[in-house]
Amino acid sequence: MNAPQTAAQAMAAAAARLRAAGVPDPARDARVLLAHAARIEASRVTLIAPEDLAPEIAERYEQLIALRAIRVPVSHLIGEREFYGRRFKVSGDVLDPRPETECLIEAALAEPFSRVLDLGLGSGCILVTLLAEQADATGVGVDLSEAACLQASANAVLHRVEPRAEILQSDWFSAVDGRFDLIVSNPPYIALDEMPDLSDEVRGHEPEMALTDGGDGLGAYRILAAQLGGHLAPQGRVFLEIGPTQGAAVSDLLLSAGLKEVRTIQDLDGRDRVVCGRGCDENAS
C-alpha cells in the first residue's frame, strides 16, 4: 500500500499531474477538487494541509483528478458554478454560467422591470439572477432542451424564485404568450467553422446545440429579431449576448427590426459582449 499523504502533498502531486496534462490553472483546480473531495469549503484547505488524507478522501480525490486530467470541467465534477454571487447547479446538459455574461445582468438591472423573458435559458442563471435581484418581477424562461428546463427549474427552486418563474420547453417564441418589458438571451453564437478552436472542456462537455447554430453563428439572432416585435412591450428593452466580432451584424438586425437606442456593451476585457435596444412607443408608426 502507498504511504498516507498529507493534504498538501496530495494537492501538489495533483497540480503537477494536471499541469502535465495541459490543464489551465492546475493549482487552482487541484485545490478546488481537494475541497470537494474532503467536503469542505475551498477556503479551509489550508487548515487541513498538514493532515494525512483519510483513505476515502484520497480515493475520491484520485477519481476527480483523473477526470479533470481528461478535461472534464471542474464545474461538472463539483456540480456547480458561481455566477453573480450565487451558486448554480450545472451539468453537461447546459452551458456553464460565465463571468462575461454578468455584464448583461448589470445592464439589465440598470432600470426596473416587471416581466422578463429569457430565451434559451440553459441553467437559468440569467433568469434566476434577474428575478432574485428584482424581487417584485415575474419571468418566463424557455429552452428547446427538456434537460435544460429541468436544470433551470432546479436552480429557480434553489434560489427561491420558482413562484415567480415559469419555465417552458419551447423553440424560441413558439410557446410564449404575452409581452415583456425585458427580453434577454444568450443564444448559440459560435460559427460552425469556429468550433474546432474551442477548448476541450467546452467542445467535449457542453451541449453543442447551446454553442453553435451549425452555420455562421447569426442564425438565432435572425430568428429573435424577426419575432421580437410581437412580444416586446412598448419601450421594452432587449439584451442579447454576442460573440466579440458580432456587434455590428446583430446591431443591424435589431435596427432593421425597428428597435431604437441600439448599442453594444463591452465586457470587463473590453470585448463586445452584449447588444441592446429598446422598443418603440405603442403609437409609433
C-alpha positions in Angstrom: 0.0 0.0 0.0 1.1 3.5 -0.6 2.0 5.5 2.4 -0.6 8.1 3.5 -0.1 11.5 2.0 -0.8 14.8 3.7 -3.4 17.0 2.0 -0.6 19.4 0.9 1.4 16.5 -0.7 -1.6 15.2 -2.5 -2.6 18.6 -3.7 1.0 19.3 -5.0 1.1 15.9 -6.8 -2.4 16.6 -8.3 -1.3 20.0 -9.6 1.8 18.5 -11.2 -0.4 15.8 -12.9 -2.9 18.4 -14.2 -0.1 20.6 -15.4 1.5 17.7 -17.3 -1.9 17.1 -18.9 -2.1 20.7 -20.1 -4.9 21.8 -17.8 -5.0 25.6 -17.4 -4.6 26.8 -13.8 -3.8 23.4 -12.4 -3.0 24.6 -8.8 -6.4 26.2 -8.5 -8.2 23.1 -9.8 -6.2 20.8 -7.5 -7.3 23.0 -4.6 -11.0 23.2 -5.5 -11.2 19.5 -6.2 -9.5 18.6 -2.9 -12.0 20.7 -1.0 -14.8 18.9 -2.9 -13.3 15.5 -2.1 -13.0 16.5 1.6 -16.4 18.1 1.6 -15.2 21.4 2.9 -15.1 24.9 1.7 -12.1 25.7 -0.6 -11.1 28.4 1.9 -10.4 25.7 4.5 -8.0 23.7 2.5 -5.0 25.3 4.2 -6.3 24.2 7.6 -6.2 20.5 6.6 -2.9 20.8 4.6 -0.7 19.3 7.3 -3.0 16.4 7.9 -2.9 12.9 6.4 -5.8 12.4 3.9 -8.3 9.8 5.0 -8.4 6.8 2.5 -11.9 7.6 1.4 -11.0 11.2 0.7 -7.8 10.2 -1.1 -9.8 7.8 -3.3 -12.4 10.5 -4.2 -9.6 12.9 -4.9 -7.9 10.5 -7.2 -11.1 10.0 -9.2 -11.7 13.7 -9.5 -8.1 14.4 -10.7 -8.2 11.6 -13.2 -11.4 13.1 -14.7 -10.0 16.6 -14.7 -6.9 15.4 -16.5 -9.0 14.3 -19.4 -10.6 17.8 -19.4 -13.9 17.2 -17.7 -14.8 20.7 -16.4 -14.4 21.4 -12.7 -18.0 22.7 -12.6 -19.2 19.3 -13.8 -17.1 17.5 -11.3 -18.4 19.5 -8.3 -21.9 20.1 -9.9 -22.0 23.8 -9.6 -20.6 27.1 -10.8 -20.7 30.6 -9.3 -22.5 33.4 -11.1 -23.2 36.9 -9.9 -22.5 35.9 -6.3 -24.8 32.8 -6.4 -24.0 29.1 -6.9 -25.9 27.4 -9.7 -26.2 23.7 -10.2 -24.8 22.7 -13.6 -24.4 19.6 -15.7 -23.4 18.5 -19.2 -26.9 19.4 -20.3 -26.4 23.2 -20.1 -23.7 25.8 -20.7 -21.6 26.8 -17.8 -22.5 30.2 -16.5 -19.7 32.5 -17.5 -18.4 35.7 -15.8 -18.7 37.7 -19.0 -22.4 37.2 -19.0 -22.6 39.2 -15.8 -22.3 42.4 -17.8 -25.7 41.6 -19.4 -27.1 41.3 -15.8 -25.6 44.6 -14.8 -27.0 46.4 -17.9 -30.5 44.8 -17.5 -30.6 45.8 -13.8 -29.9 49.5 -14.6 -33.7 50.0 -15.0 -36.5 48.4 -13.1 -38.7 45.8 -14.9 -41.8 43.9 -14.1 -41.8 41.0 -16.6 -38.8 39.3 -18.2 -38.4 36.7 -20.9 -35.2 34.6 -21.2 -34.9 32.8 -24.5 -32.6 29.8 -24.4 -32.3 29.8 -20.6 -29.9 26.9 -20.1 -29.0 26.6 -16.5 -31.4 29.5 -15.7 -28.6 31.7 -14.4 -29.8 34.8 -16.2 -33.5 34.5 -15.5 -33.0 33.4 -11.9 -30.5 36.1 -11.2 -32.7 38.8 -12.6 -35.7 37.6 -10.6 -33.6 37.3 -7.4 -32.3 40.9 -7.8 -35.7 42.3 -8.8 -38.0 40.9 -6.1 -41.3 42.1 -7.5 -40.7 40.9 -11.0 -42.0 37.8 -12.7 -40.5 35.9 -15.6 -40.7 33.3 -18.3 -37.8 31.2 -19.4 -37.8 28.9 -22.5 -35.4 26.3 -23.9 -35.6 23.7 -26.6 -33.9 21.2 -24.3 -36.1 19.4 -21.7 -33.0 18.6 -19.7 -32.1 22.3 -19.6 -35.6 23.3 -18.5 -35.3 20.8 -15.6 -31.9 22.2 -14.6 -33.2 25.8 -14.7 -36.2 24.8 -12.6 -33.9 23.3 -10.0 -31.9 26.5 -9.8 -35.1 28.5 -9.6 -36.1 26.4 -6.5 -32.6 26.7 -5.1 -32.7 30.4 -5.2 -36.4 30.7 -4.1 -37.7 32.4 -7.2 -39.8 29.5 -8.5 -43.2 31.1 -7.6 -42.3 33.9 -10.0 -40.7 31.9 -12.8 -42.5 30.0 -15.5 -40.2 27.6 -17.4 -41.3 26.2 -20.7 -39.9 23.8 -23.3 -40.1 25.9 -26.5 -38.4 26.5 -29.8 -37.7 30.2 -29.2 -41.0 32.1 -29.1 -43.3 29.2 -30.2 -44.8 28.6 -26.7 -44.5 32.2 -25.5 -47.6 34.3 -24.9 -47.8 38.0 -23.9 -45.5 40.9 -23.9 -42.4 41.6 -21.7 -40.7 44.8 -20.7 -37.4 43.0 -20.7 -36.2 40.3 -23.1 -32.8 38.6 -22.7 -31.0 35.9 -24.4 -27.6 34.2 -24.6 -28.2 32.2 -27.8 -25.8 29.8 -29.6 -23.5 32.2 -31.4 -20.3 30.3 -32.3 -20.0 29.7 -36.1 -19.6 26.1 -37.1 -16.1 26.7 -38.5 -15.0 28.1 -35.1 -16.0 25.0 -33.2 -12.6 23.3 -33.6 -10.9 26.2 -31.9 -12.8 25.8 -28.6 -11.2 24.3 -25.6 -11.5 20.6 -24.9 -13.6 21.4 -21.9 -16.2 23.3 -23.9 -16.2 21.3 -27.1 -16.3 17.9 -25.4 -18.5 18.5 -22.5 -21.0 21.3 -23.2 -24.1 20.8 -25.4 -23.4 21.6 -29.0 -26.9 23.0 -29.6 -26.2 25.7 -27.0 -22.9 26.6 -28.6 -23.5 26.8 -32.4 -26.3 27.2 -34.8 -24.5 25.0 -37.2 -24.0 27.9 -39.6 -22.5 31.4 -39.4 -23.4 32.0 -35.7 -26.0 34.6 -36.5 -29.0 32.2 -37.1 -30.5 32.6 -33.7 -30.3 36.4 -33.9 -32.2 36.5 -37.2 -35.0 34.5 -35.6 -35.1 36.6 -32.5 -35.0 39.9 -34.4 -37.8 38.8 -36.7 -40.1 37.8 -33.8 -39.2 40.3 -31.0 -41.9 42.8 -32.1 -44.7 40.5 -31.2 -43.5 40.1 -27.6 -41.7 43.3 -26.6 -43.8 45.8 -24.6 -43.7 49.5 -25.7 -40.4 50.9 -24.6 -39.3 47.4 -23.5 -35.6 46.6 -23.5 -33.7 43.8 -25.2 -30.3 42.4 -24.3 -28.6 39.8 -26.4 -25.2 38.3 -25.6 -22.9 38.0 -28.6 -19.6 36.8 -29.7 -16.9 39.5 -29.8 -17.0 40.0 -33.6 -20.8 40.1 -33.9 -21.7 43.6 -32.6 -22.2 45.3 -35.9 -24.2 42.4 -37.5 -26.5 41.9 -34.5 -27.0 45.7 -34.1 -28.1 45.9 -37.8 -30.6 43.1 -37.2 -32.2 44.9 -34.3 -32.3 48.2 -36.1 -33.9 46.5 -39.1 -36.5 45.1 -36.7 -37.4 48.6 -35.6 -35.7 48.9 -32.3 -34.1 52.2 -31.2 -31.3 53.1 -28.9 -29.3 50.1 -30.2 -25.8 49.9 -28.8 -23.1 47.5 -27.9 -21.8 46.9 -24.4 -18.3 45.7 -23.7 -17.3 43.1 -21.0 -14.5 43.6 -18.5 -11.9 42.6 -21.0 -13.1 45.3 -23.4 -14.6 42.9 -25.9 -18.1 43.5 -27.4 -20.4 41.2 -25.4 -24.0 42.4 -25.4 -26.1 44.2 -28.0 -29.1 46.0 -26.5 -32.0 48.1 -27.8 -35.4 49.5 -26.9 -38.8 49.1 -28.4 -40.8 52.0 -29.8 -43.8 53.7 -28.3 -47.1 51.9 -28.7 -48.4 54.5 -31.0 -45.3 54.9 -33.1 -45.6 54.1 -36.7 
